[in-house]
Amino acid sequence: LESPYRVVKEGLVTEEIVFLSAIEEADHVIAQASAAMNDKQELIDELVAVRHLNEFTVKAPADVTLMDVSPKQVVSVAASLIPFLEHDDANRALMGSNMQRQAVPTLRADKPLVGTGMERNVARDSGVCVVARRGGVIDSVDASRIVVR
């Protein structure tokens, strides 16, 4: 598995993307995707929150070599489905993501009242959803087939 990262050169965040495994990323100084930047894509804080050698610390912008593409790439699929995760206590977030694996499917599915935007991707990538080849109106459904007009 590899994750995408934006290349940072001397505090300037470039559009160049590199893909690294978890082992390879440990050697780099990686800034969070939410790090403050100006219009020229330069890191503007004196100290930037980073991951380096599998530890969280702060470093000067000149020391940063990579930047996360998205704030969601640090969390698991289950955790990415928790709305407002950044405002949640770490223990509660862990409990919530673990409880999602134990969830029992409902007979009538309803869309969530609050979402994170990841629900569609998770459902599609799970491989258990039926996806129509083209749009249409559903005529009938039974246990063995779905008819789309």
C-alpha positions, -999 to +999 in steps of 0.1 A: +000+000+000+012+034-009+000+069+000+003+101-020+024+131-007+031+165-021+068+173-024+081+203-003+113+221-013+127+247+011+093+254+026+076+257-008+048+231-014+050+219-050+024+202-072+047+172-076+032+140-061+052+110-048+038+077-036+054+061-005+048+030+016+045+033+054+081+021+058+095+047+032+076+076+048+093+071+082+125+087+067+108+119+056+096+150+075+059+151+066+037+181+073+000+178+078-023+187+049-039+214+070-006+233+076-010+271+070+003+283+036+002+316+018-009+323-018+025+313-031+021+278-015+048+285+011+045+272+046+041+304+068+043+292+104+076+294+122+071+258+134+050+232+115+034+201+130+051+171+113+055+133+114+092+121+114+106+087+124+070+076+133+067+104+159+047+136+160+068+167+165+073+203+152+100+214+128+109+245+108+094+248+073+128+244+057+131+209+072+098+197+058+103+173+028+067+161+021+031+172+029+000+150+032-024+154+002-056+151+024-062+153+062-081+121+059-052+100+047-039+096+083-071+078+096-086+045+088-116+039+066-139+034+096-126+066+113-131+086+081-168+079+085-171+096+119-184+132+114-163+159+130-136+134+140-111+162+148-134+175+176-138+140+191-119+126+221-093+100+209-108+072+230-143+079+218-132+080+182-114+047+186-146+032+202-167+046+174-146+032+146-144-002+163-182-003+169-188+003+131-173-031+124-198-047+148-228-029+132-258-050+121-272-040+087-308-027+087-336-040+065-344-005+052-313+016+047-316+053+053-289+079+044-271+094+074-283+128+088-247+139+089-220+126+066-183+130+059-184+126+021-166+093+023-198+071+025-202+067-013-165+057-018-166+032+011-198+016-002-185+014-038-151+001-028-166-026-004-176-046-034-210-056-019-231-029-036-249-034-069-240-005-092-260+002-124-240+006-156-262+035-165-288+058-149-325+050-150-357+043-130-361+011-110-391-008-123-390-038-099-368-055-073-369-091-060-344-114-043-326-123-075-328-092-098-332-055-101-350-042-133-339-007-144-358+012-171 
